[in-house]
Amino acid sequence: MRAITAQDPKAGVDGLSLTDLPYPHAAENDVIVQVHAAGFTRGELDWPGTWTDRAGHDRTPSVPGHELSGVVVELGYGTTGLTVGQRVFGLADWTRNGSLAEYAAVEARNLAPLPAGVDHVAAAALPISGLTAWQALFDHAHLKTGQTVLIHGVGGAVGTIAVQLAREAGAHVIGTGRAADQKAASDLGVHAFLDLDGDRLEDAGQVDVVLDVIGGEIRDRSTALVRPGGTLVTIADPPAVHPEGGRAIFFVVEPSREQLVQLATRRHDGRLTPLVTTVRPLADAPAAFTTRGRTIITVT
């Protein structure tokens, strides 16, 4: 099969190439997915799991990419809940070969059925961003109707989905970003927008929830905006400052079939639109690691 492989941690993007690899093996409780579309995270070439397996052993050449949408073509021993020929989408394992390939071996529990009418490109844009937004807002911050949430980076993949989920939940949404993000934020329905380059962050006032994807000074300044009893959730790095009378939580997204189903249902019903800036073929994936915006790779 054809796949994008990463050969050397020191080479970065320059070490990515389109190569031929053996067809993957379906381990117990795995499925083999014929990948139709795949997503990736630019920073994953810096992740230890990109280069080593769960035991810490070198596994190069490795296949990056962890979001995928496609069709089940094989079941591993003991696999239940999915069938051959079924359309699925979800997350490839962090420490195994990923989704930038014609076929990928994935634990069945990390995948969800993909409804007819949801195209593979949109589905491949949902898993990491969608699950991150869902888990931040509802699992960790316990966002409720009528609360106010400040979402940093509304022009990005996570922020785009988080705004839509928070609005649907009945929250008052304040978004931040650069000036170029203001129109997109308005189209998403934010109630207020702050330009991080030109506006005072403190003008956001008191909020119940902060969702941070930026980290650093912006995250630390945001703690002062959290009401007593509120929550700051960040995916950037563990917070150094905690809100007075509130919580600060750092988390890494986890697979969830139930939440993937919720996201797919909303996409099917037209209630959720993931960010997709560019669609490129598999051969262009190495170059896509160096471009701005949200790129989805079409494979099959």
Secondary structure, 3 states (H helix, E strand, C coil): CEEEEECCCCCHHHHEEEEECCCCCCCCCEEEEEEEEEECCHHHHHCHHHCECCCCCECCCECCCCEEEEEEEEECCCCCCCCCCCEEEEECCCCCCCCCECEEEEEHHHEEECCCCCCHHHHHCCHHHHHHHHHHHHHHCCCCCCCEEEECCCCCHHHHHHHHHHHHCCCEEEEEECHHHHHHHHHHCCCEEEECCCCCHHHHCCEEEEEECCCHHHHHHHHHHEEEEEEEEECCCCCCCCCCCCEEEECCCCCCHHHHHHHHHHHHCCCCCCCCCEEEEHHHHHHHCCCCCCEEEECC
